[in-house]
Amino acid sequence: MKRFLLILFSIIFCDAHAQTVFLADTAFVTDIGYNGAPASCKTNGLVYNAAGMDRSQSIWAADVFTIPTGATWIFDTVIVYGYQYGSSLSSPFTSGYLQIYNGTPGLGGTVVWGDTVTNVLSSTGFTGIYKVDTFSSDNGLLSTKRPIMYLKLYLPVPPHLSAGTYWLAWSATGTSAANPPSTPFKALPGRVNPSGQMARQFAGGGWSYITDNGNSIGLDMMIIGRPGLSAGPVLNAAAKNMLDQNIPKPFSGTTDISFYLPTAGYTKLSVYNVIGQLMTTLVDGNMDAGQHQVSFRPNKLPGGTYYYKLSTSAGSESRQMVLLK
């Protein structure tokens, strides 16, 4: 752990007096591994180690962040993490790409910064952490086959973001064609999957939530800026409700429903059957602006098709879900 912290501080805080860390959403050191190095073991019950972020195959990873009410973020650096299976301790990454959405990608969010063609990778190197698993064939916690690299992305025109919920989306290229670039899942000490995660991935021409064995997934990222940065006009978050598809879909036990509110105020989230009868109300009261997630456990409802509806002063939106029993 000490090695991990020293490396990150040397990468990011070499000019600490002139930098502001807006977001440090990193939680992937879970164990002690090879030679006492920090190890990031996959979460209990999960099947995979990471999500793809391979630009050569048009695969992007994305995760959400929220700027508090009354705040404005101006930043010029984003740090994400990745590996290519079997690489040496020299980073294999040759380029990095970044986009910022003002809402959920694929569900109404639009790009307010960045594109798919501009390489913004400014530096990359070994974090001192290995991504590992518990397979004996891969040497378990002592595996050195997935050294995790940091990718420092420089934003030449710093975004100027007002309060709201946004998404970072990133992709990269590396030197190994056989092992595509991947970004590690978030995992807390003890290998417990953090609750409320909702990362997404663009693959096969469309966006979808990243799930593994029924669990929603979070990714690791940092956002850093320097005071006094000049920027263009304020880029505002989406000005309408955004109701996401429930995950998992279909479901048999509990399902999570996520939604975005552009402003604070009275909010109602209800579930109806196919003929419009109210089954239950999940939210009924005032809520803050930003991203929210509600769990729904239909203990006494029969299997079938249902609809959930979000209503606020900004409008109403509904989606379908399927309960298996």
N, C-alpha and C positions, 0 to 999 in steps of 0.2 A: 504493500500500500504506500509506503514512504517513497519508493522508487517511482511509482505512478504519479504521486503528487508533485514530486520534484520535476519530473519531465514536463507535466502540464504547466507548472509555474514557469519553467524556463522557456516554453513555447509561447505562452500567452502573456505572462506578466513581466516580461523583460523590461517593459516600460510602464509598470503598473500605475505610476502616479498620473499617467495621462490616458488611462483606459478605464472604461466602465463596462463591467460584465453585466449585461442585461439578463442573460439566461445561461445557466449552467445545468442543463438537464442531462446529467450523466450518472448512470448507475449500473455499471457492468462489471465491476470487480467483486467477485463472489468468494474466491478461495485463494489459497497459496499453491502455486504450481511449480514448474521446473526451476530448480536452483533457487527457490524462494521467491520467484517472480510472481507478480499478481496474475491470477487466472480468472477468466470470465467463463464460468460453466453455464451451459444452457439451463433454463428454468426447469424445475421438476415438472414432469408430465409433458413437456414439449418434445416435438419430433425433430425440429430443425434448429440450426444455430443462428441463422441470419436471414436477412432479406436481400434480394438482388438489387443492384444499382448499376447495371451494365448499360452504358450509353450505346455501345455497338449493337445491342439488341433492343434499343429503345425502351429500356427498363429504368424506371425512376422510383425512388423511395421518398416518402413524405411524412412529416409529423407536425402536430399542431402546437402553437404557443399563443398566449394571451397577453396583451398589453393592458395594464390596469386602467380603470377610469381616471381621467385627468392626466395621464402620462403620455409622453411622446418619446419614441425611440429613434435615434439617428445612429446608424452603425455601419462599419465598413469591413467587418470580419465575421465570418461564420465558420465554425469548426465542426466537421462531422468525422465519422470513423469508418474504417473499412479494412478488408483483408482480401487477399487472393490465396487460396489454399496452396500450401507448399512453397510460398515465397521465402526468400532469405530475410534477414533483418533490415535490408535496404528496401525502402518502399518501392513497390512495383507500379505505383500509380503515376500516370503520365498526364492526366487532365481531369478537371472537375467542373461541373456545371450546376448552376443554382437558379431556381425560380422562387418567387414569393407570391402566394395566392392570398386574396382577401376573403377567402372562405374555403369550404371543403372542396378539394380538387375533384372534378367529376360530378359534383352535386351543387353547382351554382357558383362556386368560387371562380374568380378570374385572376389572371396573372397581372400583378401590379409592379413587378420588378423582375428583370432577367429574361433569358431566352434559352433555347435549346442548343445554340451553336457557339456561344462565347465561352472559351475556356477561362475560368477565373481561379484556377488552382495556383496559389502563390508559393506554397511549400508543403512538404509532406515528409513524414518520418515515423519511426517505430515509437510507440507509446510505452514500451516496456511491458505490455500486457499480452497474454496469449488467450485466444478464444479456444476453449477446450470442451470436451464432453466426457461422458462416463464410460465410453466404449473401451474395453480392454484392448481391442485391436488398434485403437488410436492412442494408446498409452495413457488413457484417462486424463486426470488433472495434470499430468506431467507432459502432455503433448506440446510440441513446439511447431505443429504443422500449420497453425493459423496465427501468425503474429499480427496484432492489430495495429494499424497505422492511423495517424491523424491526417486529415486533409484540411489545410487552412485555405479557405476561399476568400479572396479579396474582392470587395465590391467597389469598383472605381467611382461609381456615382452612388453615394450612400443613400439608401432609402430613408424616408422621413415618415414614420408610421404613427398614426394617432391611435387612441385606445380602441381595442377591438380584438377579434380573434383572427389569426393568420396561420398559414401553413408554409413551412419550408419544404421544397422539393429538390432533390439533388440526384446526380448521376455521375459516373466516372468511367475512365478507361484505364486499363492496366497492361502490363507486358505479357501476361499469360493468356493466350487464347483458349486454353483448355479449362481454366478455372476462372469463371467470370467474377468481377468485383462484387463483394457482398458487404453489407453494413450490419453489425451485430445487434441482436435484440437486447433490450434493456433487461436487467435482472438485479434484484436487490440481494444483499448478503443473506445467505441461507437458501438462495435460489428460489425465491418466491416471486411470482409474476406480479409486478405492480398493478394495482387496480386502476380502472379508468383509462387505460391506454387505448389509442385509436389510430395508430399509424396506417398509412395507405400506400399502395403500390400501383404504378402504371405499368402494365404488361399486356401483351396481346391486343393492344389498341384501346384499352379502357382502364379506368381506375376502379379499385376495389379495396376494402379493408384487409389488412394483413391479419390472418388468424392462423393459429397452430393448435391442433387438437382441441378446437373449440375455444381457445383463449385468444383475446385480442392482445395486440403487441404494441410496445413502445420502442422508439429508437433514441439514440443519444446524439445531442447536438449542443453547441454553445453559440451565443450571439454576443459580440463585443464591439464597442465603439469608443471613439475618443471625443472628449468635449471640444466643441468649436467646429465640428465637421459641418461643411456647407452641404446643403441638399436642395432638391427641387421642391415642388409643392407637396403638401401633406397628402399621403396616400391613405384613404379611409377604408375601413373595413366595410363589408357588405351591408347594405342598408335595408335588408329584408331578412325575414326568418329563413332558416335553412334546416329542414328536418331530414336526418339521415336514415338510411335503411337500417333496420334492426340487425344486430349480429348476436349469435349466429342465425342464419336463415337457411332453411326452416329450423325450428327449435323444438325441444321436448321438455326442457326444464325452465331455466331462466334465460331471458334474452335482454340485451342492453339496447336502449334507444337513446341516441345522441341528437342534440339540436343546438342551433346557434341563434341567439337573440341579439339583434343590433342595438337595442336599447332596453333598459330596465323597465319593469312594469308587470301588470297582471298577466299571468300565463296559465293556460289550461292545456293539459295533455290527457286525452281520454281514449279508451279502447271501445270499438263498436263491433257487432257481428255483421254478417253480410246483408242483413235487412235493416241495418241502421239502429238497432237497439243498443243502448249504452250498457256496456259490460262492467267497466270500472273506470275510475279517474285516478291517474297517476300523479298529476300535478294540478294544484288549484290554489293559486296565490301569487304574490309578488316574487319576482326573481331578478337577479342582477343581469346586466348585459354580458354576453360572452358565450363560451361553449359549456354545455351541460350534458350530463349523462344520467339516465334513470334506468334502474333494473325492474323488469316485469316478470313476476312468477305467477302464472295463471293456474293456481292450485286446483280450482274446481271447474274450470272451463273444459268442455269437450274439445277434442281435436278438430281442426278445420281452419278456414280462412277468416281472418279478422282484419280490421283497419284501425290504425291509431292516428289521431288528429291533434295537431298543435294549433292553438288559437291565441293570438295576442292582438294588441292594437295595430301591429304592423301587418296583420292578415292571418289567414289560415292555410294550412297545408296538411295533407294526409298521405299515408303510405299503407301498403298491404303487408301483412305478415302471416305466416303459416305455422300453426301449432300441430305437432305430431304427437299422438298418444296411442 
